[in-house]
Amino acid sequence: MRVDKFVAKACQISGGYPSLMPTFGTIKLDAKRSLRSYNIEDGDSINLPPRLLVKKPIIYLYSPSDIDVSVKLSLIPEWTLSVIYPVVATKDHGQHIEWNVRTHRDGSLTEYKSGLDVAYLFWEAETNSHAFPRSPASEPQPLDTFSPTSSSLGDTNSIVIPVNKVSTYLDKSLQALGLHTEARTSFITYWLPSILKHEYIALRFVSQAAYERAASLNISPQPDVITRVFMLFKGIHKEHLKNWANAQMQAEKDVGGWVDVVGVDPARAGDATLFRVLEWGGMELLV
């Protein structure tokens, strides 16, 4: 069997995304070669580093009057832009992008290069796991830390809830963080199919300052307030709940605690007299 077909089959079974750099021991496997050509036999282990996808960060721009705005997004080398809309050229191997738009008082945008009228700007990225391998024994990170290739969820930095409570928990949390009704609905319905594959979910929201260091947003003219909400989550099996006692207790606390963790100002985020930017996105950790 060829390496690429083996990887595709393994990911189909596991429900994961295709690995970009499968390895056998210290050897990187060529997708077009056969497993037999590497003397791989039944019982041998092949490492499939996950290709984590940062899904649907979308950027809303709200201004009291129509203005021209430049929106620049710069990613650290651990990840690369994979999908953008409206489509504009990327720079530096998919690390940088710039949109030039006209804002409108109804919240819509006109992107100058394409002439498209859109509700928001959209981007996705994939991690460069082959260049920045994920540690197999990642320790839970402080709430003010974020890396697309090594971020973790643990008993001390997350909450754990059964999937039948996730929608309500997210709606309350996102409302506390300043997301309006449409943004909350879009966030939840986008992630719900992935969430419902599991019995329990561990999740946390990333500090806006930490997220900014990994995905810098430079907007001109300078907005009065920027709100960036990014969620990390993963599935938890029922038999592993004993390892998440603290996280289960944290889930019972007031969701308003996420406001301080993320570092947002919900009152200013909802002030229609200000030039405001709102972004939401997330990532499912597959390991």
Sequence and secondary structure as in RCSB ss.txt:
>XXXX:A:sequence
MRVDKFVAKACQISGGYPSLMPTFGTIKLDAKRSLRSYNIEDGDSINLPPRLLVKKPIIYLYSPSDIDVSVKLSL
IPEWTLSVIYPVVATKDHGQHIEWNVRTHRDGSLTEYKSGLDVAYLFWEAETNSHAFPRSPASEPQPLDTFSPTS
SSLGDTNSIVIPVNKVSTYLDKSLQALGLHTEARTSFITYWLPSILKHEYIALRFVSQAAYERAASLNISPQPDV
ITRVFMLFKGIHKEHLKNWANAQMQAEKDVGGWVDVVGVDPARAGDATLFRVLEWGGMELLV
>XXXX:A:secstr
 BHHHHHHHHHHHHT    SS EETTEE  TTSBSGGGT  TT   B     EEEEEEEEEE SS  EEEEEEEE
 TTEEEEEEES   EETTTTEEEEEEEE TTS EEETTT  EESSEEEEEEE TTTS   TT     TT   TTT
    TTT EEEEGGGHHHHHHHHHHHTT  HHHHHHHHHHHHHHHTTSSEEEEEE  HHHHHHHEEEEEES  SE
EEEEEEEEEEE GGGGGGGHHHHHHTTS TTHHHHHHT  HHHHT TTS EEEEEEEEE   
